[in-house]
Amino acid sequence: MAVVSEKAPQEPWLWDWDAELAAKSPSHAELQRTVRRFMESEVQPNIADWEEEGSFPVELHERAYMAGVYGFGWPSEYGGTAPNNPDIWHKLILQDELHIACAGGLLASLFTHAISLPPILAVGSPDQKAKYAPDIIRGSKRCSLAITEPGGGSDVAGMQTIAVRDGDAYVIDGAKMFISGGMKADYFTVGARTGNKGHGGLSLFMVHKDYPGITTTRVKTQGWNCSTTTTVAFDKVRVPVENRLGAENAGFLPIMVNFNSERFGMAVGACRMARCCLEDAVKYARVRKTFGRPLVAHQVIRHKLAEMARHVLATHGMISTIATAIHSGDSDISRAGGQLALAKVQATRTLELCAREASQVLGGRAYLRGAGPGNRIERCYREVRVFAIGGGSEEIMLELASRQAKL
C-alpha cells in the first residue's frame, strides 16, 4: 500500500494548513511529526489487511504508547507523554494526523481510552486514578465507554440500565450497544441509573470485564470493520461500591462534557477524511485518461473537485474558528456544545459529499477493497453513516444547537 509522504501534498486551492498548524510552536510541530511517523510505520501498511481480518493486533495499543502517540496529553503522573497540558491545537493536530489513513474504525477502538478515561480522571478518587489510569494510558489494559443502549443513543437521560445498591456492592442489569473496542476491553466505564428518571439519577461505575454476569457479543457493521463493535449485557453484575466514579446520581454531567470532546475529534477527523478523498480524486484525475485526455481536462470533473474543495475549506474554517475561540478563552470545550454540534454536522455532511464525488471520479477503482488508488475513498464511503450518527446524530446535533441558541 502506498504510504503518505512526510509532507502531504497540497492542492493549489488548499493552503498548507499542515505547516500552519505545525508553526504554532515547536511542540505542535513535534506532535505532528510523531503522529505521522506512527501512522506511516504502523497503520498505513497494514490497515487494508486489518479491515479484511476484522480486527487488529492488541499489541498495537502498547506500540502506540511507545511511539509517543497513545499517552499524548494525559497527566504525566499516570504515564502521560508530552505535552502534559495540551491546548486545543494539539488536540486538533492529533485527530487530523490520525485520520490520514481514513480508518475511523481502527481509531475508535485503538483510542477508546480517549472517551472512557476522562470520566475517571474527572470524578474518580485519587485511589481510583492511581489504580486504573497508568495501565490504561500505557496500553497494557484497555477500557471502553459503555453508555449507549439498544433502545436509545443520544438520549442519555433516558438510560435504562439500572444499578441497585446491595450492601457493599451495586447490582447492575441492562445492556449497552455500539461499544467500540468492547471485545478487547479489560474495563468498562459504565453509566447506570441509580436514582429517579431523568438526568439526575445517573451514576458512573468502573466495571471489570471479568466480573460474573457480563456477556460481550461482536456486532457486524457496515464500516469500521476492525473496530470490534460490541454489545455488552449485564445480568446481575455485582460491582463493589468503591468502583463508583464520583457521587451517586452525579454521572450525567461528566458524560455530557465528555461528548463535546468526542464531537470535536469526530469533526476534525471527518474533515481530514474529506480532504483525503479530494486529494486522491485530484491525483487520479490527473493521470486517468478518458476519450483521449485526462479526466481533469473535463469541465464536469473539475467542477466536482472544486465543489469538494469548497466544502473542505468551509469545514476547516469553521473548526479553526471554534478552536481559536477555545484557545483564546472566549469559550471552552465544556461550554461550546452548540458550536461543536454544528461543526460535527458540517464535517460529516462534507465527508458524505466528498466520498460520493471522489467515488464518481475514480469510478470502479473506488469500489474495490484493499490496496489501490481508491482504497481510502472506499473506506470513507463505508464510514459515512457512522460518522453522521455516532457521537450524536446530525438531527440531534441540530436540535442541540437550536436549544442552546434558545430558538
C-alpha positions as a Markdown table, in Angstrom:
| # | Residue | x | y | z |
|---|---|---|---|---|
| 1 | Met | 0.0 | 0.0 | 0.0 |
| 2 | Ala | 1.2 | 3.5 | -0.8 |
| 3 | Val | 2.4 | 5.5 | 2.2 |
| 4 | Val | 1.8 | 9.1 | 2.6 |
| 5 | Ser | 4.9 | 11.2 | 2.5 |
| 6 | Glu | 6.3 | 13.2 | 5.4 |
| 7 | Lys | 5.0 | 16.3 | 3.7 |
| 8 | Ala | 1.5 | 15.7 | 2.4 |
| 9 | Pro | 0.9 | 17.3 | -1.0 |
| 10 | Gln | -1.3 | 20.4 | -1.1 |
| 11 | Glu | -3.6 | 21.4 | -4.0 |
| 12 | Pro | -3.4 | 25.0 | -5.2 |
| 13 | Trp | -6.8 | 25.8 | -3.7 |
| 14 | Leu | -5.9 | 24.4 | -0.3 |
| 15 | Trp | -3.5 | 26.4 | 1.7 |
| 16 | Asp | -0.8 | 24.5 | 3.6 |
| 17 | Trp | -2.6 | 24.1 | 6.9 |
| 18 | Asp | -0.3 | 21.2 | 7.9 |
| 19 | Ala | 2.5 | 23.8 | 8.0 |
| 20 | Glu | 0.2 | 26.4 | 9.5 |
| 21 | Leu | -0.6 | 24.1 | 12.5 |
| 22 | Ala | 3.0 | 23.0 | 12.9 |
| 23 | Ala | 4.2 | 26.6 | 13.0 |
| 24 | Lys | 2.2 | 27.4 | 16.2 |
| 25 | Ser | 5.0 | 26.1 | 18.4 |
| 26 | Pro | 7.8 | 23.5 | 18.5 |
| 27 | Ser | 5.6 | 21.2 | 20.5 |
| 28 | His | 2.9 | 21.4 | 17.9 |
| 29 | Ala | 5.4 | 20.6 | 15.1 |
| 30 | Glu | 6.8 | 17.7 | 17.1 |
| 31 | Leu | 3.4 | 16.2 | 17.7 |
| 32 | Gln | 2.5 | 16.4 | 14.1 |
| 33 | Arg | 5.8 | 14.6 | 13.1 |
| 34 | Thr | 5.3 | 12.0 | 15.9 |
| 35 | Val | 1.8 | 11.0 | 14.9 |
| 36 | Arg | 2.6 | 11.0 | 11.2 |
| 37 | Arg | 5.6 | 8.7 | 11.8 |
| 38 | Phe | 3.3 | 6.3 | 13.7 |
| 39 | Met | 0.7 | 6.3 | 11.0 |
| 40 | Glu | 3.2 | 5.7 | 8.3 |
| 41 | Ser | 5.1 | 2.9 | 10.1 |
| 42 | Glu | 2.3 | 1.0 | 11.9 |
| 43 | Val | -1.0 | 1.8 | 10.3 |
| 44 | Gln | -1.0 | 2.6 | 6.7 |
| 45 | Pro | 1.0 | -0.5 | 5.5 |
| 46 | Asn | -1.5 | -2.8 | 7.5 |
| 47 | Ile | -4.9 | -1.2 | 7.6 |
| 48 | Ala | -6.3 | -2.9 | 4.4 |
| 49 | Asp | -5.4 | -6.3 | 5.9 |
| 50 | Trp | -6.8 | -5.4 | 9.3 |
| 51 | Glu | -10.1 | -4.3 | 7.7 |
| 52 | Glu | -10.4 | -7.7 | 6.0 |
| 53 | Glu | -9.5 | -9.6 | 9.1 |
| 54 | Gly | -12.0 | -7.5 | 11.2 |
| 55 | Ser | -9.5 | -6.8 | 13.9 |
| 56 | Phe | -6.0 | -5.5 | 14.7 |
| 57 | Pro | -3.2 | -6.7 | 17.0 |
| 58 | Val | -3.9 | -6.0 | 20.6 |
| 59 | Glu | -0.2 | -5.1 | 20.9 |
| 60 | Leu | -0.8 | -2.0 | 18.8 |
| 61 | His | -2.1 | -0.2 | 22.0 |
| 62 | Glu | 1.3 | -0.5 | 23.6 |
| 63 | Arg | 3.2 | 0.2 | 20.4 |
| 64 | Ala | 1.2 | 3.4 | 20.0 |
| 65 | Tyr | 2.3 | 4.3 | 23.5 |
| 66 | Met | 5.9 | 3.6 | 22.8 |
| 67 | Ala | 5.6 | 5.7 | 19.7 |
| 68 | Gly | 4.6 | 8.7 | 21.8 |
| 69 | Val | 1.0 | 8.8 | 20.5 |
| 70 | Tyr | -1.2 | 6.8 | 22.9 |
| 71 | Gly | -0.2 | 8.7 | 26.0 |
| 72 | Phe | -0.4 | 12.1 | 24.4 |
| 73 | Gly | -1.8 | 14.8 | 26.7 |
| 74 | Trp | -2.7 | 12.6 | 29.7 |
| 75 | Pro | -1.3 | 13.5 | 33.2 |
| 76 | Ser | 2.4 | 12.7 | 33.4 |
| 77 | Glu | 2.0 | 11.3 | 36.9 |
| 78 | Tyr | 0.0 | 8.4 | 35.4 |
| 79 | Gly | 2.3 | 7.9 | 32.4 |
| 80 | Gly | 1.1 | 10.6 | 30.0 |
| 81 | Thr | 3.5 | 11.9 | 27.5 |
| 82 | Ala | 4.4 | 15.5 | 26.4 |
| 83 | Pro | 2.8 | 17.9 | 26.1 |
| 84 | Asn | 1.4 | 17.5 | 29.6 |
| 85 | Asn | -1.1 | 20.3 | 29.2 |
| 86 | Pro | -2.1 | 20.3 | 25.6 |
| 87 | Asp | -4.1 | 23.1 | 24.1 |
| 88 | Ile | -6.9 | 22.8 | 21.6 |
| 89 | Trp | -4.4 | 23.0 | 18.6 |
| 90 | His | -2.5 | 20.0 | 19.9 |
| 91 | Lys | -5.8 | 18.1 | 20.0 |
| 92 | Leu | -6.7 | 19.2 | 16.5 |
| 93 | Ile | -3.3 | 18.1 | 15.2 |
| 94 | Leu | -3.6 | 14.7 | 16.8 |
| 95 | Gln | -7.0 | 14.0 | 15.3 |
| 96 | Asp | -6.1 | 15.5 | 11.9 |
| 97 | Glu | -3.0 | 13.3 | 11.6 |
| 98 | Leu | -4.6 | 10.1 | 13.0 |
| 99 | His | -7.3 | 10.3 | 10.3 |
| 100 | Ile | -4.8 | 10.4 | 7.4 |
| 101 | Ala | -5.4 | 6.7 | 6.8 |
| 102 | Cys | -9.2 | 7.1 | 6.6 |
| 103 | Ala | -9.6 | 4.3 | 9.1 |
| 104 | Gly | -12.1 | 5.6 | 11.7 |
| 105 | Gly | -12.9 | 2.1 | 13.0 |
| 106 | Leu | -9.3 | 1.4 | 13.9 |
| 107 | Leu | -9.1 | 4.7 | 15.8 |
| 108 | Ala | -12.4 | 4.2 | 17.6 |
| 109 | Ser | -11.1 | 1.0 | 19.1 |
| 110 | Leu | -7.4 | 1.7 | 19.4 |
| 111 | Phe | -8.1 | 5.1 | 21.1 |
| 112 | Thr | -11.2 | 4.1 | 23.0 |
| 113 | His | -9.5 | 5.4 | 26.2 |
| 114 | Ala | -10.0 | 8.9 | 24.8 |
| 115 | Ile | -13.6 | 8.7 | 25.8 |
| 116 | Ser | -13.6 | 6.1 | 28.6 |
| 117 | Leu | -10.7 | 7.6 | 30.6 |
| 118 | Pro | -11.8 | 11.3 | 31.0 |
| 119 | Pro | -14.7 | 10.5 | 33.4 |
| 120 | Ile | -12.2 | 8.5 | 35.6 |
| 121 | Leu | -9.8 | 11.4 | 35.8 |
| 122 | Ala | -12.6 | 14.0 | 36.2 |
| 123 | Val | -14.6 | 12.5 | 39.1 |
| 124 | Gly | -12.6 | 9.4 | 40.2 |
| 125 | Ser | -10.9 | 9.3 | 43.6 |
| 126 | Pro | -7.1 | 9.5 | 43.9 |
| 127 | Asp | -7.1 | 5.8 | 44.6 |
| 128 | Gln | -9.2 | 5.0 | 41.5 |
| 129 | Lys | -7.0 | 7.1 | 39.3 |
| 130 | Ala | -3.8 | 5.5 | 40.6 |
| 131 | Lys | -5.3 | 2.1 | 40.2 |
| 132 | Tyr | -6.6 | 2.3 | 36.7 |
| 133 | Ala | -5.1 | 5.3 | 34.8 |
| 134 | Pro | -1.5 | 4.2 | 34.4 |
| 135 | Asp | -2.3 | 0.8 | 32.8 |
| 136 | Ile | -4.9 | 2.3 | 30.5 |
| 137 | Ile | -2.6 | 5.2 | 29.4 |
| 138 | Arg | 0.3 | 2.8 | 28.7 |
| 139 | Gly | -2.0 | 0.5 | 26.7 |
| 140 | Ser | -1.4 | -2.6 | 28.9 |
| 141 | Lys | -5.1 | -2.5 | 29.9 |
| 142 | Arg | -7.9 | -1.4 | 27.7 |
| 143 | Cys | -11.1 | 0.5 | 28.7 |
| 144 | Ser | -14.2 | 1.2 | 26.7 |
| 145 | Leu | -17.0 | 3.6 | 27.4 |
| 146 | Ala | -20.4 | 1.9 | 27.9 |
| 147 | Ile | -23.2 | 4.5 | 27.7 |
| 148 | Thr | -25.2 | 3.9 | 24.5 |
| 149 | Glu | -28.1 | 1.4 | 24.8 |
| 150 | Pro | -30.1 | -0.7 | 22.3 |
| 151 | Gly | -33.2 | 1.4 | 22.8 |
| 152 | Gly | -31.5 | 4.9 | 22.9 |
| 153 | Gly | -28.4 | 6.6 | 21.8 |
| 154 | Ser | -28.2 | 10.3 | 22.4 |
| 155 | Asp | -30.9 | 10.3 | 25.0 |
| 156 | Val | -28.6 | 9.7 | 27.9 |
| 157 | Ala | -31.1 | 11.0 | 30.4 |
| 158 | Gly | -33.4 | 8.1 | 29.3 |
| 159 | Met | -30.9 | 5.4 | 30.3 |
| 160 | Gln | -32.5 | 2.1 | 31.2 |
| 161 | Thr | -29.5 | 0.1 | 32.6 |
| 162 | Ile | -30.0 | 0.1 | 36.4 |
| 163 | Ala | -27.7 | -0.3 | 39.4 |
| 164 | Val | -29.3 | -1.2 | 42.7 |
| 165 | Arg | -27.3 | -0.8 | 46.0 |
| 166 | Asp | -27.0 | -4.1 | 47.8 |
| 167 | Gly | -24.7 | -3.8 | 50.8 |
| 168 | Asp | -21.1 | -3.2 | 49.8 |
| 169 | Ala | -22.0 | -3.6 | 46.0 |
| 170 | Tyr | -24.2 | -2.3 | 43.3 |
| 171 | Val | -26.1 | -4.9 | 41.2 |
| 172 | Ile | -26.2 | -3.8 | 37.5 |
| 173 | Asp | -28.7 | -5.1 | 35.0 |
| 174 | Gly | -29.1 | -3.9 | 31.4 |
| 175 | Ala | -27.4 | -3.8 | 28.1 |
| 176 | Lys | -25.1 | -1.4 | 26.2 |
| 177 | Met | -24.7 | -1.4 | 22.4 |
| 178 | Phe | -22.3 | 0.0 | 19.8 |
| 179 | Ile | -19.4 | -0.1 | 22.2 |
| 180 | Ser | -16.2 | 0.5 | 20.4 |
| 181 | Gly | -13.3 | -1.9 | 21.3 |
| 182 | Gly | -15.6 | -3.8 | 23.7 |
| 183 | Met | -14.3 | -7.3 | 22.7 |
| 184 | Lys | -10.8 | -6.4 | 23.7 |
| 185 | Ala | -11.6 | -4.3 | 26.8 |
| 186 | Asp | -10.4 | -5.1 | 30.3 |
| 187 | Tyr | -12.7 | -2.5 | 31.8 |
| 188 | Phe | -15.9 | -0.6 | 31.0 |
| 189 | Thr | -16.7 | 2.9 | 32.2 |
| 190 | Val | -20.5 | 2.3 | 32.6 |
| 191 | Gly | -23.4 | 4.6 | 33.1 |
| 192 | Ala | -26.4 | 3.2 | 35.0 |
| 193 | Arg | -29.5 | 4.5 | 36.7 |
| 194 | Thr | -29.2 | 4.6 | 40.5 |
| 195 | Gly | -32.0 | 7.1 | 41.1 |
| 196 | Asn | -35.2 | 8.6 | 39.7 |
| 197 | Lys | -35.9 | 9.2 | 36.0 |
| 198 | Gly | -34.0 | 11.9 | 34.1 |
| 199 | His | -30.5 | 13.1 | 34.2 |
| 200 | Gly | -30.4 | 13.5 | 38.0 |
| 201 | Gly | -30.5 | 9.7 | 38.6 |
| 202 | Leu | -27.4 | 8.5 | 36.7 |
| 203 | Ser | -24.1 | 7.3 | 38.2 |
| 204 | Leu | -20.8 | 6.1 | 36.7 |
| 205 | Phe | -19.0 | 2.9 | 37.5 |
| 206 | Met | -15.7 | 1.2 | 36.7 |
| 207 | Val | -16.7 | -2.4 | 35.8 |
| 208 | His | -14.2 | -5.1 | 35.1 |
| 209 | Lys | -14.9 | -7.3 | 32.1 |
| 210 | Asp | -14.3 | -10.5 | 34.0 |
| 211 | Tyr | -17.0 | -9.8 | 36.6 |
| 212 | Pro | -19.5 | -12.6 | 36.6 |
| 213 | Gly | -22.7 | -11.8 | 34.6 |
| 214 | Ile | -21.1 | -9.8 | 31.8 |
| 215 | Thr | -21.5 | -11.1 | 28.2 |
| 216 | Thr | -19.9 | -9.4 | 25.2 |
| 217 | Thr | -21.0 | -10.1 | 21.6 |
| 218 | Arg | -19.4 | -8.8 | 18.5 |
| 219 | Val | -21.6 | -6.7 | 16.2 |
| 220 | Lys | -21.2 | -6.8 | 12.4 |
| 221 | Thr | -21.2 | -3.3 | 11.0 |
| 222 | Gln | -21.3 | -1.6 | 7.6 |
| 223 | Gly | -18.0 | 0.1 | 8.1 |
| 224 | Trp | -15.4 | 0.3 | 10.9 |
| 225 | Asn | -14.7 | -3.4 | 10.2 |
| 226 | Cys | -11.7 | -3.7 | 12.5 |
| 227 | Ser | -13.4 | -1.7 | 15.4 |
| 228 | Thr | -14.7 | -4.8 | 17.3 |
| 229 | Thr | -18.0 | -3.0 | 17.9 |
| 230 | Thr | -19.7 | -4.8 | 20.8 |
| 231 | Thr | -22.9 | -5.4 | 22.6 |
| 232 | Val | -22.4 | -5.7 | 26.4 |
| 233 | Ala | -25.0 | -7.4 | 28.5 |
| 234 | Phe | -25.1 | -7.0 | 32.4 |
| 235 | Asp | -27.0 | -9.8 | 34.2 |
| 236 | Lys | -27.0 | -9.1 | 37.9 |
| 237 | Val | -23.4 | -8.0 | 37.8 |
| 238 | Arg | -22.1 | -7.2 | 41.3 |
| 239 | Val | -19.8 | -4.1 | 41.3 |
| 240 | Pro | -18.1 | -3.0 | 44.5 |
| 241 | Val | -19.2 | 0.3 | 45.9 |
| 242 | Glu | -15.7 | 1.6 | 45.7 |
| 243 | Asn | -15.9 | 1.2 | 41.9 |
| 244 | Arg | -18.4 | 4.0 | 41.7 |
| 245 | Leu | -16.9 | 7.1 | 40.0 |
| 246 | Gly | -17.9 | 10.2 | 41.8 |
| 247 | Ala | -21.0 | 10.8 | 43.8 |
| 248 | Glu | -24.2 | 8.7 | 43.4 |
| 249 | Asn | -26.7 | 10.2 | 40.9 |
| 250 | Ala | -24.0 | 12.7 | 39.7 |
| 251 | Gly | -22.9 | 10.9 | 36.5 |
| 252 | Phe | -24.8 | 12.9 | 33.9 |
| 253 | Leu | -22.5 | 16.0 | 33.7 |
| 254 | Pro | -19.2 | 14.0 | 33.2 |
| 255 | Ile | -20.9 | 12.1 | 30.4 |
| 256 | Met | -22.1 | 15.1 | 28.6 |
| 257 | Val | -18.9 | 17.1 | 28.9 |
| 258 | Asn | -17.1 | 14.0 | 27.5 |
| 259 | Phe | -19.3 | 14.1 | 24.4 |
| 260 | Asn | -18.1 | 17.6 | 23.5 |
| 261 | Ser | -14.5 | 16.5 | 23.2 |
| 262 | Glu | -15.6 | 13.4 | 21.2 |
| 263 | Arg | -17.6 | 15.5 | 18.8 |
| 264 | Phe | -14.6 | 17.9 | 18.3 |
| 265 | Gly | -12.5 | 14.9 | 17.4 |
| 266 | Met | -15.1 | 13.5 | 15.0 |
| 267 | Ala | -15.5 | 16.8 | 13.3 |
| 268 | Val | -11.7 | 17.2 | 12.8 |
| 269 | Gly | -11.4 | 13.6 | 11.6 |
| 270 | Ala | -14.3 | 13.8 | 9.2 |
| 271 | Cys | -12.8 | 17.0 | 7.7 |
| 272 | Arg | -9.4 | 15.3 | 7.2 |
| 273 | Met | -11.0 | 12.3 | 5.6 |
| 274 | Ala | -13.0 | 14.5 | 3.2 |
| 275 | Arg | -9.7 | 16.2 | 2.3 |
| 276 | Cys | -8.1 | 12.8 | 1.7 |
| 277 | Cys | -10.9 | 12.0 | -0.7 |
| 278 | Leu | -10.3 | 15.2 | -2.5 |
| 279 | Glu | -6.5 | 14.7 | -2.7 |
| 280 | Asp | -6.9 | 11.2 | -4.0 |
| 281 | Ala | -9.5 | 12.2 | -6.6 |
| 282 | Val | -7.3 | 15.1 | -7.9 |
| 283 | Lys | -4.3 | 12.8 | -8.1 |
| 284 | Tyr | -6.3 | 10.1 | -10.1 |
| 285 | Ala | -8.0 | 12.7 | -12.3 |
| 286 | Arg | -4.6 | 14.0 | -13.5 |
| 287 | Val | -3.4 | 10.6 | -14.7 |
| 288 | Arg | -6.5 | 8.7 | -15.8 |
| 289 | Lys | -7.4 | 9.4 | -19.4 |
| 290 | Thr | -10.9 | 9.1 | -21.0 |
| 291 | Phe | -11.7 | 10.0 | -24.6 |
| 292 | Gly | -8.1 | 10.8 | -25.3 |
| 293 | Arg | -7.5 | 13.3 | -22.5 |
| 294 | Pro | -7.0 | 13.3 | -18.7 |
| 295 | Leu | -10.1 | 13.3 | -16.5 |
| 296 | Val | -9.2 | 16.6 | -15.1 |
| 297 | Ala | -9.5 | 18.2 | -18.5 |
| 298 | His | -13.2 | 17.6 | -18.5 |
| 299 | Gln | -15.1 | 20.6 | -17.0 |
| 300 | Val | -17.6 | 18.4 | -15.2 |
| 301 | Ile | -14.8 | 16.7 | -13.3 |
| 302 | Arg | -13.1 | 20.0 | -12.5 |
| 303 | His | -16.3 | 21.3 | -11.0 |
| 304 | Lys | -16.7 | 18.2 | -8.9 |
| 305 | Leu | -13.2 | 18.8 | -7.5 |
| 306 | Ala | -13.9 | 22.5 | -6.9 |
| 307 | Glu | -17.1 | 21.8 | -5.1 |
| 308 | Met | -15.4 | 19.3 | -2.8 |
| 309 | Ala | -12.7 | 21.9 | -2.1 |
| 310 | Arg | -15.3 | 24.5 | -1.3 |
| 311 | His | -16.8 | 22.3 | 1.4 |
| 312 | Val | -13.5 | 21.1 | 2.8 |
| 313 | Leu | -12.3 | 24.7 | 3.1 |
| 314 | Ala | -15.6 | 25.9 | 4.8 |
| 315 | Thr | -15.4 | 23.0 | 7.2 |
| 316 | His | -11.8 | 23.5 | 8.1 |
| 317 | Gly | -12.5 | 27.2 | 8.6 |
| 318 | Met | -15.4 | 26.5 | 10.9 |
| 319 | Ile | -13.4 | 24.1 | 13.0 |
| 320 | Ser | -10.5 | 26.6 | 13.2 |
| 321 | Thr | -12.8 | 29.4 | 14.3 |
| 322 | Ile | -14.1 | 27.3 | 17.2 |
| 323 | Ala | -10.6 | 26.2 | 18.1 |
| 324 | Thr | -9.4 | 29.8 | 18.1 |
| 325 | Ala | -12.3 | 30.8 | 20.5 |
| 326 | Ile | -11.4 | 27.9 | 22.8 |
| 327 | His | -7.7 | 28.7 | 22.7 |
| 328 | Ser | -8.3 | 32.4 | 23.4 |
| 329 | Gly | -10.5 | 31.7 | 26.4 |
| 330 | Asp | -13.6 | 33.2 | 24.8 |
| 331 | Ser | -15.2 | 29.8 | 25.2 |
| 332 | Asp | -14.1 | 26.4 | 26.4 |
| 333 | Ile | -14.9 | 22.9 | 25.2 |
| 334 | Ser | -17.3 | 22.2 | 28.1 |
| 335 | Arg | -19.5 | 25.2 | 27.1 |
| 336 | Ala | -19.1 | 25.1 | 23.3 |
| 337 | Gly | -21.7 | 22.3 | 22.8 |
| 338 | Gly | -23.8 | 24.1 | 20.3 |
| 339 | Gln | -20.9 | 25.2 | 18.1 |
| 340 | Leu | -19.3 | 21.8 | 18.2 |
| 341 | Ala | -22.6 | 20.1 | 17.4 |
| 342 | Leu | -22.9 | 22.3 | 14.2 |
| 343 | Ala | -19.3 | 21.6 | 13.4 |
| 344 | Lys | -19.9 | 17.9 | 13.6 |
| 345 | Val | -22.9 | 18.2 | 11.2 |
| 346 | Gln | -20.9 | 20.4 | 8.8 |
| 347 | Ala | -18.0 | 17.9 | 8.8 |
| 348 | Thr | -20.0 | 14.7 | 8.4 |
| 349 | Arg | -22.0 | 16.2 | 5.5 |
| 350 | Thr | -18.8 | 17.4 | 3.9 |
| 351 | Leu | -17.4 | 13.9 | 4.2 |
| 352 | Glu | -20.5 | 12.4 | 2.7 |
| 353 | Leu | -20.3 | 14.7 | -0.3 |
| 354 | Cys | -16.6 | 14.2 | -0.8 |
| 355 | Ala | -16.8 | 10.4 | -0.5 |
| 356 | Arg | -19.5 | 10.3 | -3.1 |
| 357 | Glu | -17.9 | 12.7 | -5.6 |
| 358 | Ala | -14.5 | 11.2 | -5.2 |
| 359 | Ser | -16.0 | 7.8 | -5.9 |
| 360 | Gln | -17.5 | 9.2 | -9.1 |
| 361 | Val | -14.2 | 10.5 | -10.2 |
| 362 | Leu | -12.4 | 7.2 | -9.6 |
| 363 | Gly | -15.3 | 5.0 | -10.8 |
| 364 | Gly | -14.7 | 1.3 | -10.3 |
| 365 | Arg | -11.4 | 1.9 | -8.6 |
| 366 | Ala | -13.2 | 3.4 | -5.6 |
| 367 | Tyr | -15.4 | 0.3 | -5.4 |
| 368 | Leu | -12.5 | -2.1 | -4.8 |
| 369 | Arg | -11.5 | -3.0 | -1.2 |
| 370 | Gly | -7.8 | -3.3 | -0.3 |
| 371 | Ala | -4.8 | -1.7 | -1.9 |
| 372 | Gly | -5.1 | 0.6 | -4.9 |
| 373 | Pro | -5.7 | 4.3 | -5.7 |
| 374 | Gly | -9.3 | 4.2 | -4.3 |
| 375 | Asn | -8.7 | 2.4 | -1.1 |
| 376 | Arg | -9.1 | 5.4 | 1.2 |
| 377 | Ile | -12.2 | 6.5 | -0.6 |
| 378 | Glu | -13.8 | 3.1 | -0.4 |
| 379 | Arg | -13.2 | 3.0 | 3.4 |
| 380 | Cys | -14.5 | 6.5 | 3.7 |
| 381 | Tyr | -17.7 | 5.6 | 1.9 |
| 382 | Arg | -18.4 | 2.8 | 4.3 |
| 383 | Glu | -17.8 | 5.1 | 7.2 |
| 384 | Val | -20.0 | 8.0 | 6.2 |
| 385 | Arg | -23.0 | 6.7 | 8.1 |
| 386 | Val | -21.3 | 6.0 | 11.4 |
| 387 | Phe | -19.7 | 9.5 | 11.4 |
| 388 | Ala | -23.1 | 11.0 | 10.7 |
| 389 | Ile | -24.8 | 9.0 | 13.5 |
| 390 | Gly | -22.1 | 8.1 | 16.1 |
| 391 | Gly | -21.4 | 10.6 | 18.9 |
| 392 | Gly | -24.8 | 12.2 | 18.3 |
| 393 | Ser | -26.8 | 12.0 | 15.0 |
| 394 | Glu | -27.0 | 15.0 | 12.7 |
| 395 | Glu | -30.6 | 15.6 | 13.7 |
| 396 | Ile | -29.8 | 15.5 | 17.5 |
| 397 | Met | -26.9 | 17.9 | 16.9 |
| 398 | Leu | -29.0 | 20.4 | 15.1 |
| 399 | Glu | -31.6 | 20.2 | 17.8 |
| 400 | Leu | -28.9 | 20.7 | 20.5 |
| 401 | Ala | -27.6 | 23.7 | 18.7 |
| 402 | Ser | -31.1 | 25.1 | 18.4 |
| 403 | Arg | -31.8 | 24.7 | 22.0 |
| 404 | Gln | -28.6 | 26.3 | 23.1 |
| 405 | Ala | -29.4 | 29.3 | 20.9 |
| 406 | Lys | -32.8 | 29.4 | 22.7 |
| 407 | Leu | -34.7 | 29.3 | 19.4 |
